[in-house]
């Protein structure tokens, strides 16, 4: 009987290790994104979670943000954080859309700015502000393995 309980605990431990590894992988880019776009660590984590998948359910975002806390955050906390994050990302040409009944998503143009560091300085708003801002044709090519986040 004791051996069965030990086996159950070992299996649960293995599942938890796997989940932790997944969360660490999903969050590995949050610091880079926070620095690039002038975000707080929490805002960087939100952006990394959404960018990793392109679309994320509200519940999955909540779990990704607060997996390390013993008490859950208020449901409105994410809404407030998203308002601030959207304001900070707007000048960079990055939009976070709400998909009602699903969660949040980044349109392809926003994902391109996030995933490709060389594209980060050339945003639609930056190009409108400066008529002399020209992007060479080779810079318009799709990203290769220099992207900061995988698709």
ABEGO torsion letter per residue (X at the ends): XAAAAAAAAAAAAAAAAAAAAAAAAAAAAAAAAAAAAGBBAAAAAAAAAAAAAGBBBAAAAAAAAAAABABBBBAAAAAAAAAAAAAAAAAAGBBBBBBBGAEBBBBAAAAAAAABAAAAABBAAAAAABAABBBBAAAABBBBAABABBX
